[in-house]
Amino acid sequence: MSSTARQVKAGPVHLEALPEVSALLNIEELSMKDFLAELKAGEIAEMVLLMPETSPEDLNSSSVKDKVVLEGFTMQRATRLGPAILKNPEDPMYPLAKVLSDVVSKHPPSQLPPDRGVRHVIDLVPGTKYCVTRQWPLPREQCEVIDTFFAEMAKSGT
């Protein structure tokens, strides 16, 4: 245990269901930062943890993924993409899209550009040492093992 740690005596925990939803609406909501500060200061006497009734399995149900259910959202999202933003000055992204409109091609290519092949070749002169691109140099023993390995490879012709 570190010297800054202090032992806290745990008090009794009492769980009870809240009687009405209105009681939940009157509870003070705290940010995580304020909650931790007040918890550390010992100012929290009661705490309510709200758990959603919907499980992750329910959220992954077929109605959530159903195209009929999502059709409205899909159309709404499609109107906010690409050139549609440039046609609607009321769109909040319009000023930014207008400034950057000359950067993006109006007719993007349908495929990748052709491969240009080898872009550079490094010719090593026989006896040249390998490049070390590490942040710290290797220990001498490891360098010797690597040098021996490459010397044997060069002698064998592989």
trRosetta pair geometry for C-beta under 8 A, 3 or more apart (Angstrom, degrees):
i j d omega theta_ij theta_ji phi_ij phi_ji
1 5 4.9 -109 -177 60 97 142
2 5 5.0 109 59 -15 78 101
10 13 8.0 -29 169 -38 105 97
18 21 7.9 100 112 -85 123 28
18 23 4.9 -162 -175 83 116 132
18 24 6.0 101 122 -55 167 88
18 48 7.0 30 -57 -132 128 133
19 23 6.1 91 53 -16 79 145
20 23 5.1 114 65 -7 77 97
20 24 7.9 -137 106 1 55 82
21 24 5.5 -50 -164 30 49 114
21 25 6.7 47 143 -21 72 103
22 25 5.5 -52 -150 34 40 114
22 26 6.7 34 154 -17 67 106
23 26 6.0 -61 -153 36 33 108
23 27 7.2 46 149 -38 62 96
24 27 5.9 -42 -158 7 39 116
24 48 7.0 -157 -120 139 80 157
24 50 7.1 84 -148 -91 128 121
27 48 5.7 -66 -131 30 166 138
30 34 4.5 -131 -166 91 99 111
30 35 4.3 128 114 -65 129 84
30 38 6.9 -89 -138 22 156 137
31 34 4.8 87 53 13 82 101
31 35 6.7 -143 91 -9 39 90
32 35 5.5 -54 -143 36 30 116
32 36 6.3 28 159 -18 65 105
33 36 6.2 -58 -151 36 26 106
33 37 6.5 23 153 -17 62 109
34 37 5.6 -56 -146 38 33 112
34 38 6.1 26 159 -12 68 109
35 38 6.1 -62 -146 42 26 104
35 39 6.0 27 156 -21 64 111
35 44 7.6 40 -156 -73 68 144
36 39 5.6 -54 -141 38 29 114
36 40 6.2 31 158 -20 64 107
37 40 5.9 -56 -149 36 27 110
37 41 6.3 18 154 -11 63 111
38 41 5.6 -58 -142 44 33 108
38 43 4.4 -83 -163 64 86 113
38 44 5.2 96 130 -46 105 95
39 42 7.7 38 176 -71 30 28
39 43 7.7 -83 -62 47 20 73
39 44 5.3 -14 -93 9 62 134
44 47 6.0 30 170 -60 124 102
52 55 8.0 170 103 -69 99 32
54 58 4.9 -119 -163 78 82 136
54 59 6.2 89 151 -54 116 89
55 58 4.9 104 55 2 73 99
55 59 7.4 -135 99 -3 44 86
56 59 5.5 -53 -150 35 39 114
56 60 6.5 28 155 -11 68 107
57 60 6.0 -64 -151 43 32 104
57 61 7.4 63 144 -58 60 80
58 61 5.6 -17 -165 -28 42 117
59 64 6.1 54 180 -58 48 167
60 64 6.7 -100 -132 55 14 137
60 65 7.5 20 -170 -32 53 117
61 64 5.4 102 62 4 70 99
61 65 7.6 -159 101 8 40 91
62 65 5.7 -70 -148 52 40 100
62 66 5.9 65 149 -57 73 93
63 66 5.3 -27 -142 -3 34 124
63 69 5.8 98 175 -49 66 157
64 69 6.9 -102 -128 99 18 152
65 69 7.9 71 68 54 17 124
65 70 7.5 -21 -165 -27 26 132
66 69 4.3 79 74 7 100 108
66 70 6.7 166 86 -3 52 90
67 70 5.8 -66 -139 51 32 101
67 71 6.2 61 156 -61 67 86
67 74 7.9 -9 -156 -14 73 150
68 71 5.8 -23 -150 -16 29 118
70 73 5.2 -65 -161 49 64 110
70 74 5.4 67 141 -30 89 104
71 74 5.7 -57 -145 35 28 112
71 75 6.4 25 159 -16 64 105
72 75 6.0 -56 -149 36 29 107
72 76 6.3 28 154 -18 64 108
73 76 5.6 -55 -145 38 33 113
73 77 6.2 31 156 -17 66 107
74 77 5.9 -56 -146 38 29 109
74 78 6.2 31 154 -22 64 108
75 78 5.6 -53 -145 34 31 113
75 79 6.7 32 156 -21 63 102
76 79 6.1 -56 -156 30 30 109
76 80 7.0 18 150 -11 61 109
77 80 5.8 -66 -156 39 37 107
77 81 6.7 39 150 -32 69 107
78 81 5.8 -53 -150 22 37 116
78 84 7.4 95 140 -8 59 159
79 84 5.1 -149 -168 162 48 154
79 88 7.9 51 164 -21 97 151
80 84 6.6 -87 -77 91 8 123
80 85 6.4 48 -167 -73 50 95
80 91 6.9 155 -128 -139 78 127
80 93 7.4 89 -169 26 93 135
81 84 6.2 56 63 32 49 116
81 85 7.3 -101 133 -26 7 101
82 85 6.9 167 87 10 23 95
83 86 5.3 -53 -158 36 55 114
83 87 6.5 51 148 -22 76 104
83 106 7.8 59 -84 -142 122 83
84 87 5.7 -59 -153 35 37 111
84 88 6.5 12 158 -3 69 114
85 88 6.3 -76 -148 46 30 96
85 91 5.1 -132 -144 103 73 162
85 93 5.2 -47 -151 90 135 110
85 94 5.9 -165 169 -88 83 60
85 97 4.6 115 117 -11 127 173
86 94 7.2 131 -108 -136 32 76
86 97 5.6 -127 -71 128 76 123
86 98 6.6 131 -124 -84 82 69
86 101 6.1 86 -104 -103 132 132
88 91 4.4 83 99 -24 108 107
88 94 6.3 -124 94 -81 65 121
89 94 5.2 125 -138 180 38 164
90 94 7.2 105 52 -23 21 145
91 94 4.4 123 69 -43 88 96
91 97 7.8 2 98 18 128 135
93 96 5.5 -63 -167 50 65 109
93 97 5.3 62 138 -24 90 110
94 97 5.8 -62 -139 42 26 108
94 98 6.0 30 162 -25 65 108
95 98 5.7 -55 -147 33 27 113
95 99 6.6 27 156 -19 63 104
96 99 5.9 -54 -151 33 33 110
96 100 6.3 5 160 4 67 112
97 100 6.1 -70 -142 53 30 95
97 101 6.1 59 154 -64 66 89
98 101 5.7 -24 -147 -17 29 120
100 103 4.9 -43 -171 23 76 123
100 104 6.8 48 142 -6 92 101
101 104 6.8 -70 -152 44 35 92
104 108 7.7 -34 178 -70 89 103
105 108 5.3 132 79 -82 112 57
105 109 7.9 36 82 -21 157 69
109 112 7.6 119 110 -92 129 13
109 113 7.2 47 107 -62 173 71
116 119 6.3 59 97 -81 117 88
118 121 6.1 37 156 -62 133 91
124 128 4.8 -139 -169 53 90 136
125 128 4.8 104 60 -41 75 115
126 154 7.3 119 -147 -154 94 133
129 147 7.9 -35 -126 -104 90 96
130 146 7.1 -85 28 153 141 125
130 150 6.8 -162 -39 -67 116 161
132 137 6.7 33 158 -121 154 69
132 138 7.1 -129 -132 -4 129 100
134 137 7.1 141 79 -94 113 24
134 138 7.0 91 42 -48 152 80
138 142 4.3 -106 169 85 120 124
138 143 5.2 147 90 -55 116 84
138 146 7.5 55 97 -2 166 139
139 142 5.0 90 61 9 80 103
139 143 7.2 -146 97 -6 40 89
140 143 5.6 -57 -149 36 34 113
140 144 6.3 35 154 -21 68 104
141 144 5.8 -54 -151 34 31 111
141 145 6.5 31 152 -18 64 104
142 145 5.6 -52 -148 35 35 112
142 146 6.3 33 154 -17 66 106
143 146 5.8 -57 -148 39 30 110
143 147 6.2 32 153 -21 66 107
144 147 5.6 -52 -144 37 31 112
144 148 6.3 32 156 -20 64 106
145 148 5.8 -54 -148 36 29 111
145 149 6.4 33 152 -22 63 106
146 149 5.6 -52 -149 33 32 115
146 150 6.5 22 158 -11 65 106
147 150 6.2 -61 -149 42 28 103
147 151 6.1 31 154 -22 65 110
148 151 5.6 -56 -145 36 29 113
148 152 6.4 28 157 -17 65 106
149 152 6.0 -60 -153 36 27 108
149 153 6.4 25 151 -18 63 108
150 153 5.4 -51 -144 37 36 114
150 154 6.3 39 155 -22 67 103
151 154 5.8 -53 -149 35 30 111
151 155 6.5 30 152 -19 64 106
152 155 5.7 -53 -146 36 33 111
152 156 6.3 24 158 -13 66 109
153 156 6.0 -60 -144 42 29 104
153 158 5.6 -88 -160 76 80 83
154 157 7.7 39 178 -72 30 30
